[in-house]
Amino acid sequence: MDNASDHYARTDAGDAMADRILAALRAANGDAPVTPKALEPLDHFNARGAAATAMLATLLDAHPGEEVLDIGSGIGGPARWIAVRHGCRVTGVDITPAFCAAARKLNVACGLMKQVTIIDGDATALPLPDKSFDRAYSHGVIMSIAEKSKFFREAFRVLKPGGRLVLFQHNAGPNGPPDFPLPWASSAEHSFLAPDGETRRDLVAAGFEVQSFVDVIPVAPTTDSNVNGWDAGQCDSPFLRNGGDGDDDRDHPVGSGGG
Ligand SMILES: C[S@@+](CC[C@H](N)C(=O)[O-])C[C@H]1O[C@@H](n2cnc3c(N)ncnc32)[C@H](O)[C@@H]1O
């Protein structure tokens, strides 16, 4: 196993993955429509599921008609969820081809082919033009990326001036290295947890202004996705980050908390 793509999808083809998800949904819901809400227990592929996506979406604060980028989009659960709830267009990029294929098939099942686009690609070399997105987010991805400064530089490059970046990730804690396997890595060789200070430094070096840096562990529900009213101001240390408006290129990504 040599990279995140191998870790996440060694044996499964994307079509088969999507078919199994759709079969599970039919078993639970019968012929009810396939929607991002119905898929919610199955397609948010991160530690806290749709509850975390709802928190991230509150900080992202996307508006109808905006272009939003999902970096490391997995099988597309958060992308579809945010596209439908916020009326924006979402482009997802992911390094695991099987996940991209599954995401496309689930987009079709939801009738969201025009609103959600999935592209095969690496977060450290995004196959996207400069200044093309109003907002960007990454959910449960950065722990797999060794070259984090490249990740942040690329996110900055593709955001329009004044754009916003929101990250939801695990960082290194005070108690030493974690035990393996973990959901994102089977061994220490493939896990890249950054201390908070390093994340802040990387973000600022890429040009971002950090607006909030939130530890959601004390406050976040892990199973209830009905957290749209979640208040980003209620907690105040690591984990969720966004940054600030800028009036020049250096400041461009990340928003002031208000869109
Ligand atoms: C835990 S999953 C999260 C998926 C999605 N964000 C979600 O929350 O449902 C991590 C994802 O990051 C992707 N990933 C890891 N390294 C990547 C890279 N360098 N570029 C793009 N995607 C990457 C993996 O393929 C996987 O889909």
The ligand as an SDF file (V2000), in Angstrom:
LIG
                    3D

 27 29  0  0  0  0  0  0  0  0999 V2000
  -12.0140   10.1930    5.0800 C   0  0  0  0  0  0  0  0  0  0  0  0
  -12.2870   10.4200    3.3750 S   0  0  0  0  0  0  0  0  0  0  0  0
  -13.3210   11.8840    3.3790 C   0  0  0  0  0  0  0  0  0  0  0  0
  -14.1620   12.0000    2.1370 C   0  0  0  0  0  0  0  0  0  0  0  0
  -15.1450   13.1850    2.1360 C   0  0  0  0  0  0  0  0  0  0  0  0
  -14.4540   14.4370    2.3640 N   0  0  0  0  0  0  0  0  0  0  0  0
  -16.2280   13.0040    3.1700 C   0  0  0  0  0  0  0  0  0  0  0  0
  -16.1450   13.6560    4.2320 O   0  0  0  0  0  0  0  0  0  0  0  0
  -17.1460   12.2090    2.9350 O   0  0  0  0  0  0  0  0  0  0  0  0
  -10.7060   11.0950    2.8260 C   0  0  0  0  0  0  0  0  0  0  0  0
  -10.6650   11.3390    1.3330 C   0  0  0  0  0  0  0  0  0  0  0  0
   -9.4950   12.0770    1.0100 O   0  0  0  0  0  0  0  0  0  0  0  0
   -9.0420   11.6290   -0.2360 C   0  0  0  0  0  0  0  0  0  0  0  0
   -7.6390   12.0450   -0.3980 N   0  0  0  0  0  0  0  0  0  0  0  0
   -6.5620   11.6700    0.3460 C   0  0  0  0  0  0  0  0  0  0  0  0
   -5.4410   12.2590   -0.1160 N   0  0  0  0  0  0  0  0  0  0  0  0
   -5.8250   13.0270   -1.1780 C   0  0  0  0  0  0  0  0  0  0  0  0
   -5.1240   13.8760   -2.0710 C   0  0  0  0  0  0  0  0  0  0  0  0
   -3.7790   14.0430   -1.9930 N   0  0  0  0  0  0  0  0  0  0  0  0
   -5.8280   14.5120   -3.0280 N   0  0  0  0  0  0  0  0  0  0  0  0
   -7.1780   14.3490   -3.1440 C   0  0  0  0  0  0  0  0  0  0  0  0
   -7.8890   13.5420   -2.3370 N   0  0  0  0  0  0  0  0  0  0  0  0
   -7.2240   12.8900   -1.3510 C   0  0  0  0  0  0  0  0  0  0  0  0
   -9.2540   10.1270   -0.1650 C   0  0  0  0  0  0  0  0  0  0  0  0
   -9.2400    9.5210   -1.4370 O   0  0  0  0  0  0  0  0  0  0  0  0
  -10.6170   10.0700    0.5040 C   0  0  0  0  0  0  0  0  0  0  0  0
  -11.6600   10.0970   -0.4240 O   0  0  0  0  0  0  0  0  0  0  0  0
  1  2  1  0
  2  3  1  0
  2 10  1  0
  3  4  1  0
  4  5  1  0
  5  6  1  0
  5  7  1  0
  7  8  2  0
  7  9  1  0
 10 11  1  0
 11 12  1  0
 11 26  1  0
 12 13  1  0
 13 14  1  0
 13 24  1  0
 14 15  1  0
 14 23  1  0
 15 16  2  0
 16 17  1  0
 17 18  1  0
 17 23  2  0
 18 19  1  0
 18 20  2  0
 20 21  1  0
 21 22  2  0
 22 23  1  0
 24 25  1  0
 24 26  1  0
 26 27  1  0
M  CHG  2   2   1   9  -1
M  END
$$$$
